[in-house]
């Protein structure tokens, strides 16, 4: 009861109260720093086990696994040594910091960057003509072109710590380390500037951190409901059965995943024209995605699967009309991009009064930022300093000055969009697949507008703009939300995220390169790498082989997407009962909506049925069910993967 009472008082402690919990204590920091190398090794290990990276979903399942284990141990301390138990603020600080560390090793950061920086040297040959197309435009400093060191990396059976290997990688890795440190520290300023508007005024729900918040409390309420244990039991049974099926094929399996069985592939039933234009269309059942869907508002889960179907029907309609002869028409990605821009413009427009007040505080004309984690002037300086550094790096990579400024301005625009999506909606995925500035600029403006040098330099930065799924900015925003809810020291937590960017980035390179040289990228361990290394440079070769100017059709699609999103958002503000959320329109074209559309349908069905026929009191049971599905799937699924790590065997992967 003492711990619970402490939480209650802390929840309502005024700003600056002595009851304010520091959150990032010495023992939390030491624990995270001890786990960070093991976590980076695990992330690098997954690179060669055909297990999808945990960072492609909003709630990193490896971090949730670690938090559950720590919470179990903390439960023992609460019972027998309550004074030594971790406080909720400490547990949540642990979750945020380990998540930031994980982001550095993610698919859309280290792994894609690693492939891009070596791909031009490894895969250039007389057949693809890369050398004649863009070889003379390749900048230096961020790329590796030592063919001897690269050959040893792809062959394997050697050590990264050899002097000749270290010499080849030390310079580029150090430059990338500095670059990511600036790139990901700068948005702290944006988080502080937007905190009051998004958290205090608009009261964003931050759905992704609801599960960690429940886990951090001394009394975990969902555990007392029978529906929670049903939620746990379903994925545990599925994962056990499917795991044993990998070792003993005679054991039946329960198909829940994409590619697991042809019976889930709807495209096999839609083989006739024009229905074959639907593309990938699977009926998947991922328990933890269903759980995340149950935490969403019903109109949002409805919109996600409805607009996924909408995009499929649009492709079929265009095929029927014969309009799909132009590659990528009807430019669904560009329509989505227009929707995302509308989301950002709408958010900035509604926050215009707050932003004006922020500017007055920066000029010293008001003191409205006295209780903020950082003064607004400091926040602006942090962002401007980081922005100036990354722009300078872009210029050093032979970008034109205006190109570098625009490129990174668009990057931070997309960063804000992801932060808004995460804060307001908490979608299971917030990938902006192939909508980062590298691809959008190359596709829309083309080589005739940008020039060969700018396009080549843009391609160097493809890795961290490819999908933008695992950037720390949403976690930095969540730090401030948790600071508000649990009265912990938000400034200390924000600054600790900078430390974890520095540490996590270094560990990502060390573990990736160590395992790479040991196992060899040309071996089964590196099955994903040949494609990853070529992706950016193949894109560039396509632009250069077929030079084009401004693509007006893509621009028109962007304007259309902007208009559709804006009209839907306007409708939602005027008609309370409007059934669709415009975010479904924007995100419905992404790769992982193929995985998540049917789980969203299941979640919407459960939530709608419960509300309509069982009454609003059942929402606590729905939440407990969601909690059980997420925890049960992640814990039992992660145990199979850990078993594979220690036993050196291929095991069942619960995702994707």
N, C-alpha and C positions, 0 to 999 in steps of 0.2 A: 504493500500500500504506500510505503514511503516514496518509492520510485514513481508510482502513479501520481501521487500528490505533487511531487516535484515537477512532473510534466505539466500538470494542470496550472500551477503557478507560473511556470516559464511561458506557457502559451499566452498568458495574459499580462506578462511583465511589460511595463512601459519601456520605451527606447532608453537605453542607458541604465536600466535597472541592474543592481548587483546580482539579480537572479539570472541575468543573461548568460547563456552557455557559450563558451568559446568555440565549441564544435571541433575545430582542428586543434586538438591537444597534442602534446608530444607523443603520447602512446599511439594515437591514431596515425600520426605522420610516420612514426617508425614502422607501424604495422603495414601501411600502404607501401612504404619504400622497400620493405622486406618481401612483400608479395609481388611487387611490380616486375622484378626479373622473372619470376616463375610465370606470371601472367603473359609477359612478352614471349617467353619460350613457348608457352601453350599456343599463343596466336600464330607464331611462326610454324609450329608443328602442324596446325590445322591447314597450313598452306599446301601441304603435300598429302593430305588425307581425304581429299574430295569432300570435306565437311565445309559447308558454307560459312563464311566469316560471320561471327556474332554481331558485327557492327552494321550489317545490312538491315537490321531491324532497330527500332527506336530504343527498345529496352534491351541492352546488351546482356544476353543470357549468361555469359560467363561471370559477369559481375553480380548478377542476381544470385547465381549459384554460391558465390563467395559470401554474399551478404546473408543468405539463409544459413550457411554453415556458421558464420560468426554469430548470428542471432541465436542459434541453438546453444552454442557455447555460452553466450551471454545469459540465456535463460537459466543455465546452471549457476552462473554467478549471482543472478538475481535471487535465486533460491537460497544459496548457501553463503555467499559473500556479497550482499547487496551494495555495500559501499565501494566495492571494486568493479562493479558492473559498468559497462559502457552506457552512457546516457543516449536517449534518442538522437540528440544533436550529433553526438560522436558517430553513431552508426550511419547517419545520413551523410556526414562528412566523408566517412569511409567510402560510401557508395559513390558519391560525386567524384572523389579523387581517383578511385580505381577506374571509374568510367573514363575520365579524361586520359589516364594512362593508356587504357585500352584503345581509345580513339587513334592514338599515334600509330598503332600497329594495324589499323583497319584496312579494308579492301580499297577504299577510295582515298587512302593517304599513302602509307608506306608501300603497300603491295603494288599499286598501280604506278606510283612514282618510280619504284625500283625497276619495274619493267620498262618504263619509258626511257629512263636515263641510260640504259644499256642497249635498247632495242635497235637503234639506228646503226650501231657498230656490229652487232651480232648478226642481224638478218639482212644487211645490205648485200646484194648479189647482182650479177649481170642480168638476171631475169626480171627483177623488179625495178631496176634502173634508179634506185634511190640515190646513188652517188651523183649521177648526172642531174637528177631532179632537184635535190635540195642539199647535197653534201657540202657545197660551198657556203651555204647559209647557216649551217649548224653552229651555234655559239659554243663557247667553252666555259668551263667552270662548274656547270651542273650536270654534265654528261660524262660517262666513262667510255673511253675508246681504246684502252689497253687490251689488245686482242689476246695477249698471253694470259693476263689475269682473268679475262672473261672466258677463255677456253677452259681454264682450270675450274671456274665456277660451274660451267655447264657439264663438265665431265665428272666432277665430284671426286671424293676420295682424298681430299687434301684439306689444309687448314686455312681459314681466313687470316690467321695470325701470322702467316708467313710474311716476311718483309716485303716481297714483291707484290703480294696481294694487298697488303695494307697501304703501300705506296700508291697503288692505282685508285683506291677508294677513299683515302683519307681526305683529300681536298674536296671532291664533290659532296661527300657525306657531311663534312663540316659546314659547307655552304648551305646545304639543304636544312641542316639542323638550325642554323641561324635564321634561315628564311621562315621555317615553320614556327619558330619561337615568336617572331614578329607577327606573322600572319594570324596566329591564333591568340596572341596576347592583346592585339588591338581591339577586338570586339568586346573586351571587358568594358571599355568606355561606352560602347553602344548599350550594353546591358544596364549599366548604371543610369544612363540617360533615359532609358525606356522603363525602368523599374516602376516608378510611381504611376505612370500611365497604365501599363499593362497589368500590374499586380494590384495596386491600390484602387485605381479608378475603374478599369474594365473588369477587374477580378477574374482574370484568366484562371482556368481550373487546373492546368498542368497535370493532365491525366496520367502521364507516364510515371510520375513519381508517387502516385497513390499507393502502388504496391510496396515500394520501399518504405513509404511513410507508415503503412500498416505494420510492416515487419519490425519497424524500429520501436514501436510502442511496447511498454512493459506487459500489457495485456493485448494479445492479438485477437480481436473480437471474432473474425471469421472462423477461427478454430473451434468455436463453441457451437457451430451450426452443422447439422448433419449433411447439408447440401455441399459444404466445403469438402468433406471427405469423399463424397461421390465425385466431385470435380477432380480431386487428387487421384482417385482410383482409376478413372477412365484412361487418362494418358499413361499412368504407370503400367496398367495391364497391356495397353497397345505397345508401349516401348519394350516391355519384357518379351512379349510374343514376337515382335518384329526383330528384336535383337537376337533371340535364339534362332530365328529363321535364317539369319546370316550364316550361322555356324552349322545349323542342321536344317537344310532345305526342306526336309520332310515336315518340319513344324509349320503349320499354316501361318500366314501373315495377314494383318489387317491393313489394307491399302489406305494410306492417308496422305501420301506425298506425291508431288509432281514426279513423273517418270517411273513411279514405283510399279505401276501396272498399266497396260494399254487401256483397260476398262475405264480409267479416269480421264482419258484423253478424248474430249468431245470432238476434236478435229477429225478423228477417224470416222465419226458418224456424219460429218458434214463435208464429204469429199467432192460433191458435185458443185459445179459452178452455178451461181456465184458464191455459195455458202463456204467454199473452201478459202475464201478471202478473210475469214475470221482470224486466221493465224493461231497462235497458241491459246488454247482454251481448255483448262483442266478443272475438274471438280475435286479440289483438295480439302482435306480436313485436318488442319493443324490445331491441336487443342489449345496451345498457348496463344495462337492468333485469335481463336474464338474468344478466349478469355480477355485479351486486349480489346476486342470488338465489343464485349459486354460492358466495358468501362466507358465506351463512347456514348454520346447521346444517340437516341434511336434514329433521328433524322440524318445523322452523319453516317452511321453504318448503312442505312438505306441508300444514301446517295453514292457511297463507294461502289456497291455492287450494281446499282441501277446505271450509273454512268460507265462502268466497265462494259456492261451490255450495250449501252448506247454507242460506244466507240466501235465495238464489234459490228453492230448493225450499220454504222456509217461506212465501214470498210466494205461490207457486203453490198450496200446500196451503190457505192462508187464502182464496184466491180460489175454490177448489173448494168449500170449506165455506160460502162466502158471508159470511165474517167480515171482508171488506175494505171494508165499507160505511162504517165509521168512518175518517175521514182519518188516514193514517199508521199505522193498525193493521197489524201487531202491534207497533208501536213499536220498530223495530229499533235506532234511534239510542239510545233509552233503555236497551235491553238492553246495547248496547255501552258506554254510559256506566257502567252498573252493573259491567261487567267491568273498566273502567279504574279505578274506585274500589277494586275488590277487589285489583287489582294494587298500588295504592298502599298500601292497608291491610296487605297481606301483606308488602310491603317494609318498612314501618315496624315491624310486629310483630317481624319477624326481626332488625331493627336496634335493638330496644328497649334492649339492654344497652349498645350503643355510644352511643345517644342519652343514656342516663343518665350515662355517663362524660363526655360533652360538657358536660352541665349542671354536673357537678361541677367541670369545668375553668373554666366560665364563672364559677362562684362562687369560684374561686381555691383549691379544695381539692385539686387535683391538677395536675401539669404535663405531662399526656399530649400536649399540643398544641405542645410546644416545637419540634418539627421540621415542623410544618404551615406552609403558605405564609403563613397569617395565624393569629394566636391565636384560639381559639374565641370569646373575649369580643368581639374586634374583628369577627369574622364575624357574630355575633348583632347587634351594634350596626349594622353595615352593612345587614343585612336589615331590622331594625326601623325604621331611619331611612327607607329607601326605601319600606317598607310604609306608614309614617305619612304620608309625603308623598303617595302616590297615593290613600290614603284621604281625605286632606284635599282633593285635587282632585275626587274623587267627590262629597264634600259640597258643594264650591263649585258643582258642576253640579246642585244641588238634590236629590241623593239623601238619603234619610234616613241618619242616622249608622249605624244597624245594617245598612242595606242596603249602604252603601259598604264597611263592614268585611267583610261576608259575600261581596260580589262579588269583592273583591280576594283574600280568603282562598281562594275557589274558583279564581280565576285562578292563584294560586301552587300550588295543589294540582295543577292541570292541567299546570303547568310542571314539577313534579316527576315527574309521570307520563311526560311526553315525555322528560325526562332519563333516566329509568329505561329506557324503551323503547330509546332510542338507545344507552345504555351496554351494556345486556345483549344486545340483539337486533340492533341496526343495521338496522332495516327500511328498504327503499328509500323509503318514505314513512311519516311518523308523524303525519299530519294527524288532528286531532280535529274533523272536519268538522261544523260546526253543533252542537258539543257544549260550546262555551265558555259562561261564565256568563250572557251576555245571552240566548241562545236557550233554554238549559235552564230558566232562571228564568221567562222569559216563557211557555214552553210548559207547564211543570209547575205553577207557582203561579198564573199568570194575573193579570189586571188586578184581579179582586175581592180578591185577597190582597195584591198589591203596590201597587195604586193607579196612577192615570194618570201622576203625576209621576215615580215611581220607574221605571216602564217607559220613559218618554220619556228619562230620564237614562241608563238602561242602554243605550238604542239609540245614544247618542252614542259609547259605547265598543265598539260592535259590531266595528269594523274590526280591532282587535288580538286579538279573541277568536273570530273567525269560524272559523279553521282551525288557528291557532297552529303553522303549519308551519315558520316561519323565525325562531323566537326564539333569542337567543344562548345561553341556558342550556346546551343540550347541547354547544355549542362551548366554553363555560367549563369544563364537566366534562372534555371531551376535552383541554383545556389542561393540567389536572392529571394526566391519564393520560399524556400525552406528557412532562410534566415528570418523572414517575416513570420512564418507559421510557428517556428520553434524557438524564436528569439535567440538565435545563435549569431555569432560574429560574422556578418556577411563579408566584411572587408578582408578578414583573415582567410575565409574560405576562397574568395576570389583570387587573392594573391597566391594561395596554395595551388590553385589550378595552373598558374604560370609555371610554378616549380614542376608540376607533374607533366606539363607539356615538354619541358626541357629534359626531364628524366625519361619520360616515356618515349620521346623521339630517339634519344640515344640508345635505349634498350631495344627498340624496334630494329634499328640498323644492326646492332651487335648480334642479336639473336637470329635475324633473317639471314645475314651474311654467314654467320657461323654454321647454321644448319644447311645453307645453300652450298657452301664449299664442301661440307661433309657428305651430303647426299647427292648433289649434282642436279642442276635444273633440267638436264636432258634425260633424266631418269623418271620413273613413275612418280617420285616425290614431287617433281616440279611440273606436273601435267598441265597446270593452268598457265605456266609462264610463257611458253612460245606465243600463245594468243595474246597475252597481256603485253608482251614486249612489242608486238607488231601493231597493236590497236591504234595508237596515236599516229604512227608513221604511215600506216596504210591509209588512214583518213587524210593525212597531208598529201600523200601521193595521188589520191583520188582528186583532191582539189587542184593539184598542179597538172595532172594529166588531162583534165577536162576543165580548163580555166573558164570561170564565169564571173559576171558582175553581180550587181544587186539582184537578188531573187525576189521579185515583187510579189509572186504568189505566196511565198513564205511570210512576207511582211503583212499581206492581206489576211493570212490565217492568224497571225498574231493579233491584229486589230479585231478580228472576229472573236477570238478567244477573250480578249480584254472586254469587249462589249457584252458578251454572254455572261461572263463572271460578274461584271458590274451590275447588269440588270437583275441577276439573281440575288446579289447582295442587297440591292435596293428593295427588291420584293420582300426579302426576309426582314428588313427594318420596318417595312410598312404593314406587312400582313404577318401577324404572329404565327398563324397556322400554316405558313408556307412549308410544304413537306420536304423540300430538297435543299441540301447544303451545297453551295457552289464549289467547295473544295473537292467534292467527288468528280466534278467536271475536270478540274485541273490535274488531279493525281491519277485519274483513271487510265491514262496511257502508259503508266510506268510498268517496268518489267515485273515487279513483285506484286502488282495487283492481279497478275495471273495466278499467283499463289494465294492471294488473300481475298479474292472476290467472293468465293463460296463460303469461307469462314465468316465473312462479314454478313452474308445472307443468313447464315445460321444464327449469328449473334443478334441480328435485327429481329429474326423470327422469335427467338426466345424472349427478348426484352419486350417486344410489342405484345406478345401473347400474355406475358406476366402482368404487364401494366393494364392491359385492357380487360382481362378476364379474372385475374387474381387480385388486383388492387395494388395501389402504390406501396403498401406495406411489404410487398414481396421484393422490393428493390434491394433490401439488405441481403436477402437470399441470393438474388442475382449477383450482387457484388461478391458474396462469399463463394459462389460457383466460379466466377471469373478468377478469383484469387486461387482457388483450388486447381483449376485447369492450368493456369500459368505456372504455379509452383510445382505441381505434379509433373508436368511435361518437361520443364527445364531441369529439375533435379534428376529424374530418372533418365532422361535423354543424355544429360551431361555425364552421368556416371558411366554409360556405355562408352562415350568418347574418351573419358579418362582411363577406362580399362584398356582401350586400344592403345593409348599412349604408353602405358606401363608394360603391356604385353607385346607391343610391337605388332599388332594385328589390325586388320581392317574390321571395323565394327559398324553397327547400325548408327546412322546419323538421323536424329529426329527432325533436323531442319537442314536444307529445305526439301 
